[in-house]
Amino acid sequence: LGEQGDLAGARALFQRALRIEEAKLGPAHPYVATTLDNLARVLRAQGDLTGALALHERALRIYEATLEPAHPDIAKSLSNLAAVLLY
Protein backbone atom coordinates (compact mmCIF):
# COMPACT_ATOMS: atom_id res chain seq x y z
CA LEU A 1 0.00 0.00 0.00
CA GLY A 2 2.83 2.38 0.79
CA GLU A 3 4.29 1.96 -2.68
CA GLN A 4 0.85 2.78 -4.11
CA GLY A 5 0.76 5.99 -2.12
CA ASP A 6 -1.64 4.77 0.57
CA LEU A 7 0.58 5.66 3.49
CA ALA A 8 -2.31 5.74 5.96
CA GLY A 9 -3.41 2.26 4.91
CA ALA A 10 0.14 0.92 5.13
CA ARG A 11 0.57 2.50 8.56
CA ALA A 12 -2.62 0.91 9.85
CA LEU A 13 -1.59 -2.54 8.63
CA PHE A 14 1.92 -2.27 10.10
CA GLN A 15 0.42 -1.13 13.42
CA ARG A 16 -1.97 -4.09 13.39
CA ALA A 17 0.88 -6.49 12.58
CA LEU A 18 2.95 -4.98 15.39
CA ARG A 19 0.17 -5.52 17.95
CA ILE A 20 -0.18 -9.16 16.90
CA GLU A 21 3.57 -9.84 16.92
CA GLU A 22 4.09 -8.20 20.30
CA ALA A 23 1.20 -10.17 21.78
CA LYS A 24 2.32 -13.52 20.37
CA LEU A 25 6.11 -13.19 20.26
CA GLY A 26 6.88 -10.57 22.90
CA PRO A 27 8.17 -7.03 22.48
CA ALA A 28 11.80 -8.02 21.87
CA HIS A 29 11.48 -10.51 19.00
CA PRO A 30 13.33 -9.85 15.72
CA TYR A 31 10.02 -10.03 13.79
CA VAL A 32 8.82 -7.13 15.93
CA ALA A 33 11.97 -5.21 15.01
CA THR A 34 11.33 -5.77 11.31
CA THR A 35 7.79 -4.45 11.62
CA LEU A 36 9.05 -1.48 13.65
CA ASP A 37 11.50 -0.65 10.87
CA ASN A 38 8.76 -0.92 8.25
CA LEU A 39 6.36 1.23 10.28
CA ALA A 40 9.12 3.78 10.81
CA ARG A 41 9.65 4.01 7.04
CA VAL A 42 5.96 4.93 6.68
CA LEU A 43 6.25 7.55 9.42
CA ARG A 44 9.29 8.99 7.68
CA ALA A 45 7.35 9.19 4.41
CA GLN A 46 4.55 10.97 6.28
CA GLY A 47 7.02 13.50 7.65
CA ASP A 48 7.04 12.23 11.24
CA LEU A 49 10.81 12.10 11.63
CA THR A 50 10.70 12.06 15.43
CA GLY A 51 8.37 9.05 15.44
CA ALA A 52 10.41 7.30 12.76
CA LEU A 53 13.63 7.86 14.66
CA ALA A 54 12.18 6.39 17.86
CA LEU A 55 10.93 3.27 16.07
CA HIS A 56 14.18 2.71 14.18
CA GLU A 57 16.13 3.08 17.44
CA ARG A 58 13.86 0.55 19.15
CA ALA A 59 14.25 -1.88 16.26
CA LEU A 60 18.03 -1.54 16.38
CA ARG A 61 18.07 -2.25 20.13
CA ILE A 62 16.05 -5.43 19.55
CA TYR A 63 18.29 -6.59 16.73
CA GLU A 64 21.46 -5.90 18.71
CA ALA A 65 20.09 -7.82 21.70
CA THR A 66 18.96 -10.86 19.71
CA LEU A 67 21.26 -11.22 16.69
CA GLU A 68 24.97 -11.63 16.03
CA PRO A 69 26.84 -8.30 15.81
CA ALA A 70 27.48 -8.67 12.05
CA HIS A 71 23.95 -9.81 11.13
CA PRO A 72 22.59 -8.16 7.96
CA ASP A 73 19.41 -7.05 9.75
CA ILE A 74 21.53 -4.90 12.06
CA ALA A 75 23.18 -3.28 9.04
CA LYS A 76 19.77 -2.69 7.46
CA SER A 77 18.48 -1.13 10.66
CA LEU A 78 21.52 1.14 10.90
CA SER A 79 20.92 2.26 7.30
CA ASN A 80 17.27 3.00 8.06
CA LEU A 81 18.28 5.03 11.10
CA ALA A 82 20.85 6.94 9.06
CA ALA A 83 18.23 7.75 6.43
CA VAL A 84 16.09 9.50 9.04
CA LEU A 85 19.07 11.43 10.38
CA LEU A 86 19.77 12.77 6.87
CA TYR A 87 16.60 14.88 6.97
Residue frames as qw, qx, qy, qz and C-alpha x, y, z in Angstrom:
[[0.000, 0.883, 0.469, 0.000, 0.00, 0.00, 0.00],
 [0.331, -0.758, 0.087, 0.555, 2.83, 2.38, 0.79],
 [0.359, -0.146, 0.588, 0.710, 4.29, 1.96, -2.68],
 [0.125, 0.581, 0.687, 0.419, 0.85, 2.78, -4.11],
 [0.016, 0.413, -0.029, 0.910, 0.76, 5.99, -2.12],
 [0.636, -0.591, -0.322, -0.378, -1.64, 4.77, 0.57],
 [0.270, 0.390, -0.640, 0.605, 0.58, 5.66, 3.49],
 [0.521, -0.302, 0.356, -0.715, -2.31, 5.74, 5.96],
 [0.940, 0.015, -0.143, -0.310, -3.41, 2.26, 4.91],
 [0.703, 0.322, -0.549, 0.316, 0.14, 0.92, 5.13],
 [0.044, -0.435, 0.554, -0.708, 0.57, 2.50, 8.56],
 [0.741, -0.232, 0.191, -0.600, -2.62, 0.91, 9.85],
 [0.950, 0.111, -0.277, -0.086, -1.59, -2.54, 8.63],
 [0.505, 0.384, -0.587, 0.503, 1.92, -2.27, 10.10],
 [0.302, -0.400, 0.461, -0.732, 0.42, -1.13, 13.42],
 [0.894, -0.115, 0.014, -0.434, -1.97, -4.09, 13.39],
 [0.846, 0.254, -0.437, 0.169, 0.88, -6.49, 12.58],
 [0.194, 0.474, -0.574, 0.639, 2.95, -4.98, 15.39],
 [0.602, -0.347, 0.318, -0.645, 0.17, -5.52, 17.95],
 [0.971, 0.026, -0.131, -0.200, -0.18, -9.16, 16.90],
 [0.700, 0.378, -0.488, 0.359, 3.57, -9.84, 16.92],
 [0.041, -0.488, 0.541, -0.684, 4.09, -8.20, 20.30],
 [0.754, -0.263, 0.222, -0.560, 1.20, -10.17, 21.78],
 [0.988, 0.091, -0.076, -0.103, 2.32, -13.52, 20.37],
 [0.797, 0.332, -0.273, 0.424, 6.11, -13.19, 20.26],
 [0.552, -0.620, -0.192, 0.524, 6.88, -10.57, 22.90],
 [0.145, 0.976, 0.036, -0.159, 8.17, -7.03, 22.48],
 [0.218, -0.757, 0.544, 0.288, 11.80, -8.02, 21.87],
 [0.792, 0.165, 0.564, 0.165, 11.48, -10.51, 19.00],
 [0.274, -0.245, 0.491, 0.790, 13.33, -9.85, 15.72],
 [0.132, 0.528, 0.729, 0.415, 10.02, -10.03, 13.79],
 [0.154, -0.878, -0.374, 0.257, 8.82, -7.13, 15.93],
 [0.328, -0.574, 0.241, 0.710, 11.97, -5.21, 15.01],
 [0.263, 0.146, 0.681, 0.668, 11.33, -5.77, 11.31],
 [0.011, -0.751, -0.629, -0.201, 7.79, -4.45, 11.62],
 [0.286, -0.813, -0.146, 0.485, 9.05, -1.48, 13.65],
 [0.324, -0.302, 0.442, 0.780, 11.50, -0.65, 10.87],
 [0.138, 0.405, 0.723, 0.542, 8.76, -0.92, 8.25],
 [0.146, -0.848, -0.504, 0.072, 6.36, 1.23, 10.28],
 [0.349, -0.667, 0.054, 0.656, 9.12, 3.78, 10.81],
 [0.294, 0.027, 0.569, 0.768, 9.65, 4.01, 7.04],
 [0.011, -0.694, -0.641, -0.329, 5.96, 4.93, 6.68],
 [0.305, -0.844, -0.270, 0.349, 6.25, 7.55, 9.42],
 [0.388, -0.377, 0.306, 0.783, 9.29, 8.99, 7.68],
 [0.173, 0.316, 0.655, 0.664, 7.35, 9.19, 4.41],
 [0.175, -0.805, -0.549, -0.142, 4.55, 10.97, 6.28],
 [0.151, 0.733, -0.144, 0.647, 7.02, 13.50, 7.65],
 [0.694, -0.688, 0.059, -0.204, 7.04, 12.23, 11.24],
 [0.551, 0.539, -0.555, 0.312, 10.81, 12.10, 11.63],
 [0.285, -0.490, 0.609, -0.554, 10.70, 12.06, 15.43],
 [0.872, -0.058, 0.294, -0.388, 8.37, 9.05, 15.44],
 [0.864, 0.430, -0.260, 0.017, 10.41, 7.30, 12.76],
 [0.237, 0.623, -0.627, 0.403, 13.63, 7.86, 14.66],
 [0.535, -0.373, 0.565, -0.505, 12.18, 6.39, 17.86],
 [0.946, 0.116, 0.161, -0.257, 10.93, 3.27, 16.07],
 [0.723, 0.545, -0.392, 0.164, 14.18, 2.71, 14.18],
 [0.019, -0.594, 0.657, -0.464, 16.13, 3.08, 17.44],
 [0.746, -0.210, 0.459, -0.435, 13.86, 0.55, 19.15],
 [0.936, 0.326, -0.074, -0.106, 14.25, -1.88, 16.26],
 [0.471, 0.629, -0.546, 0.292, 18.03, -1.54, 16.38],
 [0.344, -0.496, 0.638, -0.478, 18.07, -2.25, 20.13],
 [0.904, 0.004, 0.291, -0.314, 16.05, -5.43, 19.55],
 [0.832, 0.494, -0.246, 0.058, 18.29, -6.59, 16.73],
 [0.227, 0.655, -0.609, 0.386, 21.46, -5.90, 18.71],
 [0.524, -0.382, 0.595, -0.475, 20.09, -7.82, 21.70],
 [0.869, 0.091, 0.398, -0.280, 18.96, -10.86, 19.71],
 [0.842, 0.534, -0.021, 0.074, 21.26, -11.22, 16.69],
 [0.779, -0.116, 0.082, 0.610, 24.97, -11.63, 16.03],
 [0.170, -0.713, 0.009, 0.680, 26.84, -8.30, 15.81],
 [0.049, -0.326, 0.579, 0.746, 27.48, -8.67, 12.05],
 [0.379, 0.445, 0.811, -0.028, 23.95, -9.81, 11.13],
 [0.169, 0.285, 0.482, 0.811, 22.59, -8.16, 7.96],
 [0.224, -0.773, -0.557, -0.202, 19.41, -7.05, 9.75],
 [0.439, -0.686, -0.155, 0.559, 21.53, -4.90, 12.06],
 [0.319, -0.110, 0.371, 0.865, 23.18, -3.28, 9.04],
 [0.021, -0.543, -0.635, -0.549, 19.77, -2.69, 7.46],
 [0.352, -0.808, -0.455, 0.129, 18.48, -1.13, 10.66],
 [0.431, -0.501, 0.049, 0.749, 21.52, 1.14, 10.90],
 [0.201, 0.160, 0.517, 0.816, 20.92, 2.26, 7.30],
 [0.170, -0.711, -0.614, -0.298, 17.27, 3.00, 8.06],
 [0.427, -0.753, -0.268, 0.423, 18.28, 5.03, 11.10],
 [0.391, -0.263, 0.257, 0.844, 20.85, 6.94, 9.06],
 [0.108, 0.453, 0.609, 0.642, 18.23, 7.75, 6.43],
 [0.267, -0.846, -0.460, -0.018, 16.09, 9.50, 9.04],
 [0.488, -0.643, -0.027, 0.590, 19.07, 11.43, 10.38],
 [0.409, 0.158, 0.425, 0.792, 19.77, 12.77, 6.87],
 [0.021, -0.735, -0.512, -0.444, 16.60, 14.88, 6.97]]
